Amino acid sequence: MARHASPLQSLLVDDRFDGDVYPNEPMSRHTTYRIGGPARFFVRANSIGALTGLIDVCAAEAMPWIMLGRGSNVLVADEGFSGVVIALGRDFRSSRFEDGRFMVGAGATLSSVVQDAFRRNLGGFEFAVGTPGTVGGALRMNAGSREEWIGERVVTVTTYRPGRGLLRRRGSELDWGYRTSSFAPDEAILECELAAVPADPFQLRDRMESNLARRQQTQPLALPTCGSVFKNPEGASVGRLIDEAGLKGASVGGARVSDVHGNFIVNAGSATAADVRALMEHVRRCVRANYGVDLVPEVRLVGFDGAGRPGREERHG
């Protein structure tokens, strides 16, 4: 008896589907860690129709799915992810400036917005200079520091959620916090409007150069990382806690706590996701034992603890 294709498989092999489909795609090719086993499907959706249709089919089949930007802030299990990884393609990478605002697709890089604002002598994005990743990813995690973050610049944001359809909200209708936002786990960010403010070009250049120099001096940019591994606890610095606990240079397999900044775990060349995860747990135990502080991961964990089961960490981000 012939085996019937599922609705998801039928959609992805349809010549009319406006996207690129890669079955069993190694996620090590799509993460800044250069780590991660295969996703059941890696799909680059090039239009809103392709994206919403794909999400709807995944939801109907209870197929786990995640949104992925440029792969920073993500650790994918060595076993991979038995769901669908969705990246935003052609129609989501546009950026234009109108009436004092940037209209930006979620697939555009945050660095392109920062540089465009700089060329126009506009401020408000200096804190993000040198930040990797896409605008959508930055909104999801509210990229920035405790003092400045991207959510403060959001005028409106458009998303898609299965069962709810397209939603357009003002930035003030969302909750923004340190490394957090109130987007639902199964909500795909499509585009946004970002406000900028006029700035003195010389002061703007000084702030950007200062922020970039600080990033280059305090972060291990020469080796693959996911960025900051843990969120800073209230009133404390994770990097300082890890440093004072004597954990800089600690390693498991090919994963090592950076000698430059304690809140970065680097892939020293042969690290597996299991190595990184084990080193994270070692750091958490040591910091808890020394300071009574429970560190909360900032990096998204995908495919762990039963890869492929729908869950908050594995649905969308």
C-alpha distance (Angstrom), angle and dihedral (degrees) to the residues before:
residue distance angle dihedral
M1 . . .
A2 3.81 . .
R3 3.76 116.3 .
H4 3.80 112.3 -122.3
A5 3.80 118.9 -133.4
S6 3.78 116.8 -119.9
P7 3.83 119.5 -115.6
L8 3.81 88.3 -104.7
Q9 3.80 93.0 53.0
S10 3.80 90.9 45.0
L11 3.81 91.0 52.4
L12 3.79 94.3 48.6
V13 3.82 95.0 49.8
D14 3.80 93.5 45.6
D15 3.82 109.9 113.1
R16 3.80 88.6 -141.1
F17 3.80 92.8 61.4
D18 3.80 106.3 112.4
G19 3.76 99.4 -140.5
D20 3.78 147.7 67.5
V21 3.80 118.2 -97.9
Y22 3.80 125.9 -158.7
P23 3.82 116.4 -179.5
N24 3.81 117.5 -152.1
E25 3.79 91.5 4.7
P26 3.85 115.4 179.5
M27 3.78 107.4 -119.9
S28 3.80 90.1 -150.6
R29 3.82 83.9 81.2
H30 3.79 91.7 59.0
T31 3.82 106.4 40.1
T32 3.78 129.3 78.1
Y33 3.81 87.9 -131.7
R34 3.84 89.2 61.5
I35 3.80 85.1 -135.5
G36 3.80 133.0 116.8
G37 3.79 142.8 91.1
P38 3.81 125.6 -114.7
A39 3.77 126.2 -58.3
R40 3.79 115.1 -139.5
F41 3.80 86.7 -123.4
F42 3.79 130.4 2.4
V43 3.80 107.7 -162.5
R44 3.79 128.8 -175.2
A45 3.81 105.8 -158.0
N46 3.79 111.4 -155.0
S47 3.81 100.9 -171.6
I48 3.79 140.9 30.6
G49 3.80 90.6 -109.9
A50 3.79 92.4 54.4
L51 3.81 92.6 45.6
T52 3.80 97.7 47.2
G53 3.79 92.6 43.4
L54 3.79 91.0 51.2
I55 3.80 93.7 47.6
D56 3.80 91.7 48.0
V57 3.80 92.2 52.0
C58 3.81 91.4 47.6
A59 3.81 90.4 50.5
A60 3.82 92.6 47.6
E61 3.81 91.5 50.8
A62 3.83 93.9 42.0
M63 3.79 86.7 -121.3
P64 3.82 111.5 160.2
W65 3.78 114.8 -122.3
I66 3.77 138.9 176.4
M67 3.78 135.3 -166.0
L68 3.79 115.6 -126.5
G69 3.78 128.3 -165.8
R70 3.78 118.8 -177.6
G71 3.79 92.5 -34.0
S72 3.80 100.8 -104.9
N73 3.81 118.2 135.9
V74 3.84 90.3 27.9
L75 3.80 134.2 111.4
V76 3.81 114.8 -172.0
A77 3.81 119.1 -162.5
D78 3.80 119.3 -109.0
E79 3.81 87.9 -117.8
G80 3.78 88.6 57.6
F81 3.79 128.8 -139.6
S82 3.80 121.3 -61.2
G83 3.78 92.8 -151.6
V84 3.81 138.9 63.4
V85 3.79 123.4 -65.1
I86 3.82 110.4 -157.5
A87 3.79 124.0 -159.4
L88 3.80 124.7 -175.4
G89 3.78 116.2 -116.1
R90 3.80 140.4 180.0
D91 3.82 105.3 -21.0
F92 3.81 94.0 43.4
R93 3.81 97.9 55.9
S94 3.79 100.5 71.2
S95 3.79 124.2 115.9
R96 3.80 127.5 -176.8
F97 3.78 136.9 165.0
E98 3.80 120.8 -128.9
D99 3.81 133.0 161.7
G100 3.78 94.1 -10.6
R101 3.81 94.5 -49.1
F102 3.77 136.7 98.5
M103 3.81 114.7 -128.6
V104 3.77 102.7 -155.7
G105 3.79 135.2 179.0
A106 3.79 115.1 -131.9
G107 3.80 90.3 -120.3
A108 3.82 93.5 59.2
T109 3.78 116.4 103.4
L110 3.79 117.4 -104.7
S111 3.81 89.1 -135.2
S112 3.83 90.4 61.8
V113 3.82 90.0 57.1
V114 3.80 91.7 47.4
Q115 3.80 91.6 51.5
D116 3.81 94.0 44.6
A117 3.80 90.2 52.1
F118 3.80 90.1 49.4
R119 3.83 92.0 51.9
R120 3.81 89.3 52.1
N121 3.84 93.6 47.7
L122 3.80 90.3 -114.4
G123 3.78 124.7 144.9
G124 3.77 137.0 -158.7
F125 3.79 98.4 84.6
E126 3.79 102.6 67.5
F127 3.80 91.7 107.2
A128 3.83 88.9 63.7
V129 3.82 98.2 54.9
G130 3.79 109.1 131.2
T131 3.81 92.9 12.0
P132 3.82 111.3 141.1
G133 3.78 124.8 -142.9
T134 3.77 139.6 52.8
V135 3.79 131.5 -59.5
G136 3.80 90.5 -110.4
G137 3.79 91.9 54.5
A138 3.79 91.0 46.1
L139 3.81 91.1 53.6
R140 3.80 93.1 46.3
M141 3.80 92.7 55.1
N142 3.82 95.1 28.6
A143 3.79 91.5 -124.4
G144 3.78 116.6 -141.3
S145 3.78 138.7 64.3
R146 3.79 134.5 -66.2
E147 3.81 88.0 -88.4
E148 3.83 101.5 43.0
W149 3.77 132.7 21.1
I150 3.77 141.5 165.7
G151 3.81 93.6 -109.3
E152 3.80 89.5 70.8
R153 3.79 89.4 64.1
V154 3.82 97.6 48.8
V155 3.81 114.6 111.8
T156 3.81 96.9 169.9
V157 3.79 135.8 -9.4
T158 3.81 130.1 -162.1
T159 3.79 120.6 -150.8
Y160 3.78 140.4 168.7
R161 3.78 125.3 -136.1
P162 3.83 125.8 179.3
G163 3.78 110.1 -109.5
R164 3.80 91.4 14.9
G165 3.78 102.6 58.1
L166 3.79 125.3 -156.6
L167 3.81 116.1 -6.0
R168 3.78 126.8 -169.3
R169 3.79 116.5 -169.2
R170 3.75 138.2 169.8
G171 3.76 115.5 -109.2
S172 3.80 88.6 -118.3
E173 3.82 89.7 62.0
L174 3.79 91.0 64.2
D175 3.78 128.1 73.4
W176 3.79 114.7 -120.6
G177 3.77 124.3 -170.4
Y178 3.77 140.5 154.8
R179 3.83 104.2 -49.6
T180 3.81 90.6 -20.3
S181 3.79 140.8 95.2
S182 3.79 134.4 178.3
F183 3.80 98.2 -116.8
A184 3.79 110.6 133.3
P185 3.82 116.6 -108.0
D186 3.82 91.2 -114.3
E187 3.81 95.4 44.3
A188 3.80 118.6 112.4
I189 3.81 115.9 -150.6
L190 3.82 110.9 -137.8
E191 3.81 108.8 171.9
C192 3.77 143.5 -24.9
E193 3.80 145.9 -164.3
L194 3.79 115.1 -122.9
A195 3.80 124.4 -163.4
A196 3.78 122.4 -138.0
V197 3.80 132.1 -171.0
P198 3.83 129.5 -140.4
A199 3.79 111.6 -101.3
D200 3.76 138.8 -174.7
P201 3.83 104.0 -99.4
F202 3.81 94.3 -137.6
Q203 3.80 94.1 49.3
L204 3.79 89.6 44.0
R205 3.79 91.7 53.5
D206 3.81 91.5 47.0
R207 3.81 92.8 51.8
M208 3.79 93.2 47.0
E209 3.79 94.2 46.5
S210 3.81 90.4 46.9
N211 3.81 93.0 50.1
L212 3.79 92.4 45.9
A213 3.82 92.7 48.0
R214 3.80 90.8 50.2
R215 3.79 90.9 50.3
Q216 3.79 91.9 49.4
Q217 3.80 92.4 48.1
T218 3.80 97.6 45.6
Q219 3.82 104.1 36.0
P220 3.82 130.0 67.5
L221 3.78 98.4 -120.4
A222 3.82 96.3 161.3
L223 3.83 95.7 70.8
P224 3.82 132.2 51.4
T225 3.81 113.1 -90.5
C226 3.79 138.6 155.0
G227 3.80 92.6 -128.3
S228 3.79 119.1 -111.4
V229 3.81 110.9 5.3
F230 3.83 99.9 -160.7
K231 3.79 134.7 32.4
N232 3.78 116.3 -113.3
P233 3.82 110.6 -105.9
E234 3.79 117.0 -125.1
G235 3.80 108.1 -73.1
A236 3.81 95.5 -0.4
S237 3.79 141.3 87.8
V238 3.81 117.3 -127.8
G239 3.79 90.8 -154.3
R240 3.80 91.2 54.9
L241 3.81 93.1 46.8
I242 3.80 91.3 50.6
D243 3.80 91.6 46.0
E244 3.81 93.5 49.2
A245 3.82 90.0 48.4
G246 3.81 88.2 59.7
L247 3.80 93.5 -116.8
K248 3.79 100.7 129.8
G249 3.78 107.8 116.9
A250 3.82 93.4 19.4
S251 3.78 111.0 142.4
V252 3.78 145.4 -171.4
G253 3.79 114.0 -165.9
G254 3.80 107.3 -48.5
A255 3.81 94.9 -16.4
R256 3.80 119.0 95.5
V257 3.78 136.9 178.0
S258 3.80 103.7 -116.4
D259 3.78 119.5 -106.6
V260 3.80 87.6 -146.8
H261 3.83 99.1 54.1
G262 3.79 125.6 5.5
N263 3.80 94.5 -145.0
F264 3.80 91.9 64.1
I265 3.78 123.1 81.9
V266 3.80 109.6 -163.7
N267 3.76 131.6 -154.4
A268 3.78 99.0 -125.0
G269 3.79 90.9 -164.2
S270 3.78 109.1 -72.2
A271 3.80 105.2 38.5
T272 3.78 121.0 145.3
A273 3.78 125.4 -155.0
A274 3.80 87.4 -110.1
D275 3.83 89.2 56.8
V276 3.80 92.0 51.8
R277 3.80 93.1 45.6
A278 3.82 92.4 48.8
L279 3.81 91.3 49.0
M280 3.81 90.5 48.9
E281 3.81 90.1 54.1
H282 3.82 91.2 47.3
V283 3.81 90.5 52.8
R284 3.81 91.7 47.0
R285 3.81 92.3 50.8
C286 3.79 93.0 48.3
V287 3.81 94.6 47.6
R288 3.81 90.8 46.5
A289 3.82 91.2 50.0
N290 3.81 94.0 46.5
Y291 3.80 101.8 38.9
G292 3.80 108.3 11.0
V293 3.81 89.3 -119.2
D294 3.81 121.1 137.4
L295 3.78 108.1 -147.0
V296 3.80 116.3 -142.5
P297 3.82 116.7 -146.6
E298 3.78 116.5 -116.9
V299 3.80 92.9 -173.2
R300 3.83 114.6 87.6
L301 3.79 113.4 -119.6
V302 3.81 112.8 -145.4
G303 3.79 125.5 -172.9
F304 3.79 98.0 6.0
D305 3.82 126.3 128.5
G306 3.78 95.9 24.1
A307 3.77 104.9 -9.8
G308 3.78 112.9 -132.2
R309 3.79 100.4 26.5
P310 3.80 110.3 125.6
G311 3.78 111.0 -107.5
R312 3.78 142.5 140.8
E313 3.79 94.9 -92.3
E314 3.78 92.9 46.5
R315 3.77 105.0 41.3
H316 3.76 108.2 69.5
G317 3.74 142.6 -27.1
